[in-house]
């Protein structure tokens, strides 16, 4: 769930498992096939007992024991494909993904035409984000077994995740014709169409999956997300709860709870919403962050008065800003005898130091280990001195359990560098007012995000507003968009000189505070500007969780929020924002005179 990307991250579709590929290398069917193959295997007498033991232990879900037995078989015969296959399965289920990858590859090198290993390796590559490799492996498997439901499903999912929606549909069509009874194919077809922006059509295919199997929790979960997008919120929540009740795996349950959290928050049920949001901290979450600390976690009800609390930033830059909202309340709860340490992204360190001078500030560090994200806090030297720790979002869970708990702070809760604010005002002093900062996209944008970010051409009514001067605040290469505004709309979007809009975030805060208004979608820059009290207008989607069931944006009380009646219907909204901006500009002289 990200303040930088609206509800896209908060509502994850589920194809199989927890949004990953279908199938399980240690399933009952897979174990049965391997047992049959071992029965006719001509292996060395030294290796065969270890192979049989490894398979029996996999069947019993004793993957540590299976790994040991399979390793012994490998040591006795390095050219035995089944030994490498069993070793890979055991390692995969022990979350040793790099080790599993190596073992699968060794097995496939012995027999490149082996379809089961190619399929298992493709599934692992998909889970590790190696999408082109996964695609090649699934295609390899399907060359031996055309239209096999599981691998067809997985290939379509990989194509979908590479934004190749039309190809994914073409892969699924003949497989559905060959296997119309296969629920997973209808479900995956729904996810492809939903990502392509065809929400209503996607719901039809989810409904077909449920007709075939009314207890198919994954399809019911996906249907709940489409219903929520379509505005049928009560029914969506009911369907999501039913999917959770029918869920069969911990991974699926975690994903569904996370999505339910987004729905509840969007409906204003902050208490249960924040409690369900803790699903992101479960090891079974689709992209968990593992925090390297053994200190007690700050739980609801724990008295922190006079204690030393460590809060660690989580997820994206925008989230670290968003979830800093209750830090002043945390300091009050700690009292004069308490201490607060904050671990944040290095680019945000100057902002946090200025906002919370009494706290100990440092940066966290993230590393990838075994395909998982691990977060450390290097600046903490004596961990015994820490009484409690928590991810930063947990402070929001404890201290913002209703929309009314968010204080009115039109000046924000962070502070831009006043010298740099004066600098930027001087830089743009020759440009006519009002000077308006623009944010029109996210660094992570795809077709599925059309519901959350308007295409640049839809900005034309706002950009053509008479009397407005526009300043680019959008990070990344914006040259094409700026040139398009100039050539097609006759509007100059001024580029701030000598600033890295992506990395120099302390100066970005000052720049935003030097402007009269910032208009845009929620990304890191918008959250920084709003947290520092800059006047901001937020363009958002109707189903966003972050409005918390209100008609405003409680995180930053000075922010004015705009959203379309229907997800993705941007033209009427952009026209309304342009009209509001024109009224603001027209009223500015009268307002200034009244203030004078």
N, C-alpha and C positions, 0 to 999 in steps of 0.2 A: 504494500500500500504506500503510495508515494505522493507527497505533495508536489512533486515535480512532474508527475505524469497523470494526474487526475486518477480516475477509477480504472484505467487500463490495468495497472498492476494489481489492483484490488480484486478483480474478478477474473480468475484464470479458468479457462475451459479445461475440461477433463476428458481425455480420449481414453486412456487406460492407465492404470496405476495412478500417478499424480500428474497427468498431463503429458506423460512420456509415451513410449511405444508400447504396443500390446504384447502380451506373452511374458513367460517367465522361464528362464533357462533351467530352473529347478522344479518346474511344475510336475504334477503327477504323470502327465502324458510324456513329458521329456524324460523323466526318470525311467518310465516303462520302456521307451524306445531304446535308451542307453542300455538297460538291463538285457533287452533282447539282443542287442549288438554284442554285448560282452559274452553272451552265451555261446556265440559262434566264433569268438575271437581267438586267433592263434597268437597269443602273447607269450613272452618268456615266463617260465615258471616262477621266476623271482618277482616279476611285476604283477602278475595276475591277481594274487591275493590282495595286494594293496589297492588295485583297481576296484575289486568287488567291495572292499571295505569302504573306500571313498564314496562309492555309489550308495551303499547302505546308509552311510552317515548323512549324505545329502538328502536322502529320502526322509531321514529322521530330523532334518534341519539342524544337524550338528555340523555347521560349516567349518568351525575351527578344526575339529577332528578330521573332517573330509579334506581340508587343505593339507594337513600333515600326511595323511595316507596317500593323497594324489602326488604330493611332492616325492614320497618314497618311490612311487611307481615311475615317476619321471627320472629319478636318479638311477633306476635300474634299466630303463630303456628310453633314451631321449628321442627315439623315433616313433614312439607309440602315441598316435593321435588322440586316443581316448584318455590317456594320462594327462595330456595338456588340456583337453576339453574339461575334464573333471576339476583340474586345478583352477582353470579359469572361472568355472561356475562357483566354486567355493570362495575364491577371492572376491568375485563380484558381490556375493551375498554378505561378505564381511566388509563391504564398502572400500575394498582395496582396488579401486578402479584402474589405476595405472598397472598394477600387477596383473589384474584380470585381462586387460588389453594386451599385455605382453604374451600371456599364455594363449589367448585366443589366436593371436597372430602366429605364434609358433605352430599351433595345431593346423591352422589354415595353410601355412607354408609347406607342411608335410603332405597335405591333400587339398590343393586349391579348389577342387571340384566338390568339396564336402558342403552340401547345402545347410545342414543344421548349425555347423560352426559359423558359416557366413551369416546366418540369420541372427544367432546369438551375439556375434561380434557387431553386427549392424545395430542391434538394439542397444548395446553398451555405448557404441560411438554416438548414437542419437542422444542418450542420456548425458553424455559428456560434452554435447554441443558440437560434435564433429560431423556436421550435417552433410557435407559433400561425400565424406567417406561412408557415412551410414547409407546414403542414397545408392552409392555404387554397390555396397554389399547386399542391400535388399533387392536391387535389380539383378544381381548375380543369383541370388536364391530363386527369384521368380523366373529366371531363365530355365531353371530345372522344373519348377512347379508353378506354371502360370496361374494367376488369379487365386493363389493360396490366400485365404482371407487375412490371416495375421500379418503376413509380410506385405500384402497389398495395403492394408490399413497403415502399417508403419511407413511404407514408402510415401503414401499420401500425406501422412503427418509431417514427414521430413520436407516434402515439397511445399506444404502449407507454411512451415516455419521459415522457409526461404522466400516466402511471398510469391510463390509460383502457383497461384490458385487455380488457374485454368488447367495446368498440367495435372494438379492433384485431382480435379474433378474427372479428367479423362482417364486417370488411373483407376478411380473408384467405379466408374460407370459399368465397365464390363464385369468387374468382380461382383458387383451387386446383381447384375443380370444372372451371373453364374451361381451366386449364393444369396438369394434375396432374403433368406432367413437369418443371415448373420447380423446381429444387432450392432456390433462394433463398426461395421461399414456404414450403416445409416448414421450412426452417431458421429463418426469422423467426417462424413459428408456435411453434416450440419456445422461442424466447427470450421470447415473450409469456407462455407458460404457466409458464416457469421463474420469471419475475419475479412471476407470480401465486402462486407457491409450490407449483406442481404439478411438482415436479422429475422424478418418475418418468415422467409423461406427456410431459414435454418431451423426455426421452431417447428416447422412441419416435419422435417426429417427427425428431429429429436422425438416428436410425438410418435412417429412411425416406429422408432426404436423401442419406445415404451409400449406400443401396441404389441410388438413381438415379445417383449419381456417386461411386464409391468413392474418388476422389481429390479430393473437395470438402473442402479443408483447413479452411474456416471451420466447416462442420458438425462435422467431427471435433474441432476445438478446443472447440466448445460442448459436444459430448458428453463430452469429457474433464472439463469443469467439473462437469457433472451427476454423472458417475461419482464424482468426488472428494467431492462433497456427500453422495452415497449411501454413502460409506465404502469404495468400491472403489478404493483409492488407488494401488496399483501399476499397475492397468490404466489408471487416469486419466493417470498420468504417461507411460505408454507411448503412449497415444493422443495426448497433447499433443506428445510428441517426434515422432511420425509426422506430425502436422499441421504442425509446424515444418519438417520435411523436405520436405513437399509444398507449402509456402507459396509464393505467387507474387509478393507485393508486400512492400516494406520496412515499410509500415504494419502489415500483418497480422503480419509476423514480430516486430515490436517488441511488439505486444500479446500474442502467444502466449508470447514469452520472459518477459514480466512475470508472466503467469499461471503459467508453469512455475516461476518463482522462488518464488511463494507456495506451490505444492505441495511443492517440495523443502524449503523452510524448515519447513513443517508436518510433514514427515517426518523432520526433524532433519539433513538434508544441508545444513549451513550454508555450506560452502565453495562448492559449485556454486550454491547458492541465492542467496547474496549476489552472486556473479558475474553471474548472470542478471538480478538485480535492477537492474543498471546499465542495463537497457533503458529505465527511466524517464527517463534522461538523453539518450536519442536524440532527434534532432529529429523523427523519425517517430512518436514516442509520441503517444497520443491527446490528451494534455493536457500538453505539455512546458513546463518552465520554462526560459527562456533566461537564463543568468547573464552579466551584462555585465562581463566581465573578460578580459584577454588574457594574464594571468599563467599560468605552468605549472601544470597540474593535478597534485595529489598522487596518484600512482599506486602500486600495490603494489610494495614493494621499494625505494622511494625513501627515502633516509636524511634524516630531518628534524632530526637532532640539531644544535642550535645555529642552526636556521633560523627564519624567520618564517612561520607557517602561518595561513591564514584559513579558517575553517569557516563556511559559510553555511547557516542553517536552511532546511528545505525542507518542502513540503506543509503539513500542518495543525499546530495548536498541540500536539496530542498527540504528533505525530512529533518535534517539536523537543525535547520532554522525553524521549521514548523514546530518541532517538538521541544524547542527551547522556550516555548510560550509559558510554561509554568515554573521556570527556573527561579524566578523571584519568590514564588511561593515555597519552593524547596528550601531556599536560603532562610526564609522566615521559619519554616518548620525545624530546621537544624538549630536555629537559635544562636545566640552570641557564643556559646561554647562549642558549637558544631563546626564542621569543616566540609567544604564541597570541592571535589576534584572533577574536572570535565575533560574528557578525551574526545577531540573533534578532528575533522579533516584539516590538514595543514593550511589549506587555502582560506579557511574560516577562522583561523586562530586569532588574527588581529581584531576581528569583529567581536569575538567572544571575550577577549581580554579587555576590551574597552567597555563592554556591557556588564561584565561580572568581575570587577577588579579584586574582589576579596576571595575569589575561587582560585584554586591551583589549576592551571591550564596546561594542556599538552596535546600531542597528536596521537591518534591511534594508527595502527599499521595493519593492513590486510594482506594476507598471503593466500595462495592456493596450495592446498595439500591434498593429494589423492582425489582431485576433482571437487573438493569442498573449499569453502571460504572460511578462513580462520582469522580472527581479529585479536590483536595484541595491544597492550598499552605500555610501551617501552619506558615512559617517563616515571612510572611508579616503581620506585626502588625497594620500598619495604611494604610488601603486600600485607603483612601482619598488622599494619597501621590502618588498613581499610576495614571498617566495620560492616558496611553493606555496599553492594554494587547493583547496577541495573542498566539495561539498555535505556537510552534516553526516552523512548516512547512510553516506558512504564511510569514515568512521572506524570504524563498526561493521563494515563489510565487511573492513577490514584487521585489526581487533583482537578480533573476536568470531566466529571461524570455527568454533567448536564451542560447544555448550551449557556445557561445562566452563570455557570462557574467561570466563564471566560470574561475577564475584566474589560471595561471600556478604557482603552489606552490609545487614543488617536495619535499620540506621538510615538507609538511603537514601544518595543522593549529592547531594542538594540540601538546603537549610536554610530552614525557615520563620522569620519574624521572631519571636524569643522574646517580645518585649513584646506583640505581637499575639496570640500563643498564650495568654499569661496573660490578656489582655483577653477572649478568647472563652471561656475557662474560667470567668471571672467572670460573663459574660453568662448562661451556662447552669448556673450553680452551683445554682440552685434546682430544676432538673429532675433527677429520679432517674436514676441510672446503671443500665445502660450507655447512653450517648448515642451513637446510631448515625446516621451520615450516609447519605443515600440518593441514588442516581443510577440512574434507570430508563430513560433514553432518550438519543437523540442529537438534535441540532438538525436533522439530515438523516435523516428517517425515512419509509419508504414500505412498501408491501405486501411488496416483495422483501426487506426487512430483517427480516421476521418471524423468519427463521432466526437473526438476530443480536441482536435485542432483544425480550424478552417483552412482550406487551401488559400494560397497567397492572393489569388485573383479575387477572392471574396472580400479582401480588405479594401477594395477600390472605393466604396462609399465613404469609409473613414478617412482614407488618405486624401480624398478630394474635398474634405471639409474646408471651406474658406477660412482663412485667418490662422490656420494651424501650422506650426513648424515641427517637423518630425526629426527625432534623433534616434539612431539605431542603438539598441541595447542588446540585440540578438547576437549571441556568440556563434562561432563557426564562420565558415565562408559564406557571406551574405551578398557577394558581389552580383550574382545573377538576379537576386530579388531586388536589390537596390537599382540595378540597371533597368529592370522591368518596370519598376515604379516610375522611373524617369521617362522611359520610352513610351509606355502604354498609358500611364495615368497622368503624366506631366507633373509629377511630384518628386521633389528632391528629399531623400532620406539622408540626413547628414551623418557622416561617420565620425565618431569622437577620435581625436588624434592621440597617438602615443598611449594607448591603453590596450591591454589584453583582456577582452571582455569575458573570456572563459576562465582565466587563471588569477587575474588581479582583482579578486572579489571585494577586497576592502575599498579599492578605488571605485569599483562598480557601485558600491553602496553610496559613496559620496556623489558620484555622477547622478544617480537616480534622485538623490535628495536635492540636487541643484536644479532639477527640472520642475516644471509646473504640474506634470501629470505623467504617469506611466500607464499604458494600456497594453494588455496582453494576456496570454495564457499562463497557467501556473508552471513555471520552471524554476530553476535555482535562482536566477536573477530576479524574478518577480517576488519570490519569498524574501530575498535579501532587502529589496526596496521596501516592501510592505512592513517587514520587521523593524526597519529603521524609521518608520513613520512617514515615508514618502506618500503623497497622494497617488492612489492606484485604482484602476478599474480592471476587474478580473473578468475575462471571458471564459466560461466554463460550460460543462455539459449538464443536461437536466438530471442525470442520474449520479452525479458526483457525490461521493461520500463526504467530502471535506466541508460542505456547507452544513453538515450535521443537522439536517432536517429544518433549517431556518431559511429565510429569504435574504440572508446576508452571508458574510464570511467571518465567523466568530474569532478566528485566529488573529485577525488584524482588524480592529474595529473601524479604522478609517477607510477600509476597502469597500468599494461599491461593486457588486457582482451582477453580471448579465449572463443569461443562458437562453438557449432556444426552447421553444415549446416541445420540439421533437429532436431526438439525438441526430446530429448531422445536418439539420436544416438551418444552415448558416445565413443564407441571404437575408431573411427577415430580421435576424438578430443584428447583423452588421449594419443594416439600414437603421435600426433603432439606436444602436450605439452612435452612429454618425449624427443622428438627429439630436441625441443627448449632448454630444460634443459641441455641435453647433449652438445649442441653447446655452451651454456653459460659456462658450466664447462670447456670445452676444451679451450675456449677463455680467461678464467680467468687469467692464468699465463702471457699471452701476454699483457693483459690489465693492470695487476699490474706492469709489467716491464715498460710499456709505461708511467704509472703515476709516477713511481719512477724516 
